[in-house]
């Protein structure tokens, strides 16, 4: 007697989905910054100024849009600030969001990993850390950042990831 597995092989299912679902990052430009603004108005309660978005466009590789099947569904913006008492720079993540329906698909990770890579590969090696100030105590959000090397710094709710730090023995 032969039995048939009522559920398709998971690996086959994932490869079938890969044929139909495409994830990508896109540059933030003056032509598409309106998409980021519309996304942020849906994702976040705090509204950003027009100057915020003008500065985000100037961030070049430190601001990106996440696309799912060529539809803009997420984005990340950052600023650069001088580290107090140092000649080094820190990257501060100002927004990182993905629409609810597209969460847990790896898009937020793609956005964050891009910023980490850009920080590590900065030509002048002046970037020493990445900061994110969380407005939530959501354990899933904390785990997301901690899983990418971020650690709590102080009691302010800030998480920090050191970049190009010397390895101690």
KABEL-V804887 format. One record per helix or strand. SS is the DSSP state (~ for helix, > for strand). FROM is the first residue (numbers start at 1). TO is the last residue. If there is no record, write none. Layout:
# KABEL-V804887
((SS/FROM/TO) (SS/FROM/TO))
This chain:
# KABEL-V804887
((~/10/20) (>/23/27) (~/33/43) (~/50/58) (~/60/62) (>/64/68) (>/71/82) (>/89/98) (~/100/102) (~/107/120) (>/127/133) (~/139/146) (>/151/153) (>/158/162))
